[in-house]
């Protein structure tokens, strides 16, 4: 059921696999104007590299070697520098991903509160391992570093978008079922006890789901 492991972007002495041709690697006039505006905001062009990589990912869906090189050439930067930025962040996809990318946090707090329990549960439910994509192209799983929501661990992020907090196997089942139907989770506001008691909720007005703070679980798996 799982996809094969991705090919490395670069292998010493070998030309990387190409997925887009020269005719594909062009910006529209509007995109170039946007890039020029970003570059103008910084003393040097490398200040805009993260924004341009993000734009490239939105355009091409992922960042194979030739797209990273295209971004480098656009900004007149060393390709190694842009490659270093793209490979540092899990939010930049260096392989073709599924429609829904589940970024499961296993950093320190989430690890202690069940991050690996959730990661392995999702792997079992989808029949794939981290770094893989289901054969139907629906789901990919990634193990990621801290996503900044330690107080609601374990948690994950869906396709660089909404967070899902206080995960349990049952909540994972609901999430997968909804995603299969094309239903992306809405913005979820997690309130702290003092917010409810002293600040009348203190939540954003655009919250679609209100999640009360709960005592995080203790992980059964530490890796």
Wavefront OBJ file of the C-alpha trace (Angstrom):
o trace
v 0.000 0.000 0.000
v 2.900 2.351 0.684
v 4.809 4.315 -1.888
v 8.465 3.612 -2.490
v 11.060 5.641 -0.628
v 11.820 8.967 -2.322
v 14.949 9.373 -4.396
v 17.535 11.697 -2.840
v 17.654 15.147 -4.407
v 21.340 14.850 -5.160
v 23.740 11.931 -5.332
v 27.436 12.830 -5.664
v 28.554 12.340 -9.244
v 25.048 11.795 -10.586
v 22.613 14.119 -12.294
v 19.422 14.429 -10.197
v 16.171 13.144 -11.641
v 14.189 15.829 -13.457
v 10.422 16.168 -13.120
v 9.836 19.518 -14.841
v 11.171 20.676 -18.171
v 12.616 24.089 -19.087
v 9.258 25.220 -20.482
v 7.669 24.589 -17.071
v 10.260 26.540 -15.096
v 9.024 30.046 -15.783
v 7.251 32.635 -13.676
v 4.189 34.459 -14.847
v 4.461 38.235 -15.105
v 2.378 38.539 -11.934
v 4.565 36.067 -10.043
v 7.745 37.851 -11.126
v 6.297 41.173 -10.007
v 5.538 39.644 -6.608
v 9.081 38.288 -6.340
v 10.564 41.656 -7.298
v 8.505 43.266 -4.535
v 9.789 40.777 -1.977
v 13.406 41.256 -3.031
v 13.022 45.032 -2.721
v 12.100 44.633 0.948
v 15.560 43.328 1.895
v 19.141 44.606 1.628
v 20.084 41.490 -0.368
v 18.070 39.013 -2.421
v 18.635 36.107 -0.051
v 16.211 37.734 2.386
v 13.385 36.724 0.048
v 14.454 33.106 -0.437
v 11.882 31.553 1.916
v 9.002 33.455 0.325
v 10.101 32.513 -3.182
v 10.501 28.854 -2.228
v 6.978 28.961 -0.818
v 5.669 30.509 -4.014
v 7.451 27.817 -6.008
v 5.893 25.090 -3.887
v 2.440 26.560 -4.412
v 3.116 26.630 -8.169
v 4.726 23.199 -8.621
v 3.271 21.385 -5.540
v 6.749 20.307 -4.400
v 10.424 21.205 -4.712
v 12.511 18.762 -6.751
v 16.110 19.681 -7.521
v 15.318 21.620 -10.679
v 12.757 23.814 -8.913
v 15.220 24.628 -6.141
v 17.762 25.510 -8.820
v 15.127 27.645 -10.572
v 14.555 29.623 -7.367
v 18.314 30.060 -6.903
v 18.735 31.304 -10.463
v 15.758 33.652 -10.060
v 17.395 35.292 -7.045
v 20.942 34.996 -8.428
v 21.984 33.011 -5.355
v 24.273 29.986 -5.010
v 22.229 26.848 -5.523
v 23.782 25.294 -2.405
v 22.425 28.159 -0.290
v 18.865 27.729 -1.523
v 19.160 23.949 -1.255
v 20.195 24.369 2.401
v 17.110 26.440 3.191
v 14.734 24.108 1.357
v 16.065 20.997 3.056
v 16.127 22.520 6.547
v 12.353 22.977 6.818
v 9.881 20.099 6.673
v 7.262 22.552 5.400
v 9.062 22.523 2.042
v 8.273 19.272 0.271
v 11.266 17.622 -1.396
v 9.177 14.750 -2.747
v 5.720 14.441 -4.231
v 3.235 14.375 -1.382
v -0.303 13.180 -0.882
v -3.315 15.445 -0.927
v -3.200 15.551 2.872
v 0.162 15.768 4.632
v 0.057 14.842 8.316
v 2.948 16.493 10.152
v 3.104 14.721 13.502
v 5.160 16.519 16.139
v 7.524 14.241 18.053
v 9.649 16.949 19.626
v 10.373 16.812 23.360
v 6.998 17.806 24.839
v 4.933 15.923 22.287
v 7.193 12.880 22.593
v 6.581 12.714 26.333
v 2.853 13.188 25.804
v 2.310 10.566 23.109
v 3.702 11.976 19.872
v 5.178 8.644 18.830
v 2.042 6.815 19.938
v 0.041 8.983 17.526
v 2.635 8.706 14.753
v 2.647 4.920 14.897
v -1.146 4.763 15.180
v -1.496 6.788 11.976
v 1.133 4.620 10.273
v -0.851 1.517 11.203
v -4.169 3.005 10.087
v -2.812 4.133 6.715
v -0.458 1.222 6.095
v 2.553 3.453 5.510
v 5.582 4.664 7.426
v 6.717 8.222 8.032
v 8.086 9.744 4.856
v 5.757 7.688 2.675
v 2.538 8.304 0.772
v -0.424 5.997 0.331
v -0.755 4.521 -3.141
v -3.998 6.380 -3.745
v -2.126 9.648 -3.226
v -4.433 10.674 -0.408
v -2.128 10.784 2.638
v 1.517 11.398 3.486
v 2.989 11.249 6.986
v 5.942 13.231 8.274
v 7.653 13.277 11.667
v 8.440 16.913 12.443
v 10.090 19.069 15.058
v 8.292 21.474 17.394
v 5.227 23.162 15.930
v 4.816 25.482 18.907
v 1.743 23.929 20.488
v 3.358 22.101 23.396
v 0.456 22.827 25.752
v -1.942 20.768 23.647
v 0.296 17.776 22.933
v 0.144 15.427 21.188
v -0.739 17.340 18.049
v -0.234 17.500 14.293
v -0.568 19.903 11.393
v -2.482 19.174 8.189
v -0.761 20.179 4.931
v 0.941 23.272 6.352
v -2.462 24.445 7.548
v -4.670 23.835 10.582
v -3.464 22.241 13.792
v -5.262 19.342 15.455
v -4.699 19.338 19.214
v -4.969 16.871 22.105
v -4.830 13.893 19.769
v -6.178 10.485 20.680
v -6.689 7.435 18.455
v -10.396 8.265 18.259
v -9.658 11.838 17.229
v -7.253 10.539 14.587
v -9.966 8.247 13.220
v -12.355 11.188 12.925
v -9.693 13.312 11.256
v -8.879 10.648 8.655
v -12.555 10.029 7.914
v -13.199 13.748 7.428
v -10.143 14.229 5.226
v -11.210 11.323 3.023
v -14.431 13.270 2.467
v -12.486 16.430 1.702
v -13.289 18.095 5.021
v -10.310 20.045 6.326
v -10.445 20.701 10.090
v -11.338 24.247 11.021
v -9.305 26.595 13.175
v -9.291 25.151 16.679
v -8.832 27.418 19.688
v -7.402 25.787 22.814
v -8.100 27.773 25.962
v -6.143 27.599 29.193
v -7.878 27.256 32.571
v -6.959 30.792 33.618
v -8.347 32.138 30.350
v -11.744 30.643 31.078
v -11.765 31.639 34.722
v -10.184 35.089 34.565
v -10.336 36.348 30.990
v -13.740 35.113 29.828
v -12.290 32.741 27.289
v -9.645 35.009 25.711
v -10.107 33.278 22.361
v -9.916 34.542 18.825
v -13.209 35.577 17.294
v -12.614 33.415 14.199
v -12.303 30.129 16.116
v -14.422 27.423 14.482
v -13.886 24.857 17.246
v -13.336 25.494 20.968
v -11.096 22.965 22.667
v -10.736 23.066 26.443
v -7.340 22.514 27.985
v -6.830 18.941 29.159
v -3.998 17.339 31.068
v -1.763 15.766 28.411
v -1.374 11.989 28.449
v 1.849 10.169 29.273
v 3.442 8.538 26.259
v 3.673 4.761 26.035
v 6.495 5.115 23.487
v 9.722 7.102 23.868
v 12.180 6.910 20.974
l 1 2 3 4 5 6 7 8 9 10 11 12 13 14 15 16 17 18 19 20 21 22 23 24 25 26 27 28 29 30 31 32 33 34 35 36 37 38 39 40 41 42 43 44 45 46 47 48 49 50 51 52 53 54 55 56 57 58 59 60 61 62 63 64 65 66 67 68 69 70 71 72 73 74 75 76 77 78 79 80 81 82 83 84 85 86 87 88 89 90 91 92 93 94 95 96 97 98 99 100 101 102 103 104 105 106 107 108 109 110 111 112 113 114 115 116 117 118 119 120 121 122 123 124 125 126 127 128 129 130 131 132 133 134 135 136 137 138 139 140 141 142 143 144 145 146 147 148 149 150 151 152 153 154 155 156 157 158 159 160 161 162 163 164 165 166 167 168 169 170 171 172 173 174 175 176 177 178 179 180 181 182 183 184 185 186 187 188 189 190 191 192 193 194 195 196 197 198 199 200 201 202 203 204 205 206 207 208 209 210 211 212 213 214 215 216 217 218 219 220 221 222 223
